[in-house]
Amino acid sequence: MKVTGVLLLLAGMCVCSFSVVSGTFRSRALWHFGQMIECVQPGINALRYNEYGCWCGVGGSGTPVDDVDRCCRTHDKCYEASREVPGCAEILPYIIDYEFTCSNQQVTCSAINDPCEATVCECDRVAAHCFAQYPYNPEYKNLDPQYCRS
């Protein structure tokens, strides 16, 4: 019973970590990324890109299978580069708070973001717009990792 209560509390905290104030989104980076994808492609569930191809999702290796997968590789490399920004530690790209707005399927990172927040926001913004440019191929969802060896 205690475990169920703790899980419900954690789920509630996750749901409540997203709020909209005057059209500005404020939450954690990976949640932001999903919100950006859904801003640029209304009606699309951002989770469709998780575990897609060789680069979308946790980790990444090998040759991207298509343009969507290339967007993910570029996003991963952008997160890696963000760690060089002063004050942007290794884990921060995945958990950092930043602010952005969504209007007419366009994402704009807020000028009030600090350098680390601004860099991570831009990584996510570019990837979200990149996904929208290319067709999604359901055959590459949950691709067997053997196809991703370098």
RABEL-V918194 format. One record per backbone hydrogen bond with DSSP energy under -1.0 kcal/mol. CO is the residue of the C=O (numbers start at 1). NH is the residue of the N-H. If there is no record, write none. Layout:
co = [CO | CO]
nh = [NH | NH]
This chain:
co = [1 | 2 | 3 | 4 | 5 | 6 | 7 | 8 | 9 | 10 | 11 | 12 | 15 | 19 | 21 | 24 | 26 | 28 | 29 | 30 | 31 | 32 | 33 | 34 | 35 | 36 | 37 | 41 | 45 | 46 | 47 | 49 | 51 | 52 | 54 | 66 | 67 | 68 | 69 | 70 | 71 | 72 | 73 | 74 | 75 | 76 | 77 | 78 | 81 | 82 | 85 | 91 | 92 | 94 | 99 | 100 | 101 | 103 | 106 | 108 | 110 | 114 | 115 | 116 | 117 | 118 | 119 | 120 | 121 | 122 | 123 | 124 | 125 | 126 | 127 | 128 | 130 | 131 | 137 | 138 | 140 | 140 | 144 | 145]
nh = [5 | 6 | 7 | 8 | 9 | 10 | 11 | 12 | 13 | 14 | 15 | 16 | 18 | 26 | 24 | 21 | 19 | 32 | 33 | 34 | 35 | 36 | 37 | 38 | 39 | 40 | 41 | 44 | 48 | 49 | 50 | 52 | 142 | 56 | 61 | 70 | 71 | 72 | 73 | 74 | 75 | 76 | 77 | 78 | 79 | 80 | 81 | 82 | 84 | 85 | 88 | 94 | 96 | 30 | 110 | 25 | 108 | 106 | 103 | 101 | 113 | 118 | 119 | 120 | 121 | 122 | 123 | 124 | 125 | 126 | 127 | 128 | 129 | 130 | 131 | 132 | 133 | 134 | 140 | 141 | 53 | 143 | 147 | 148]
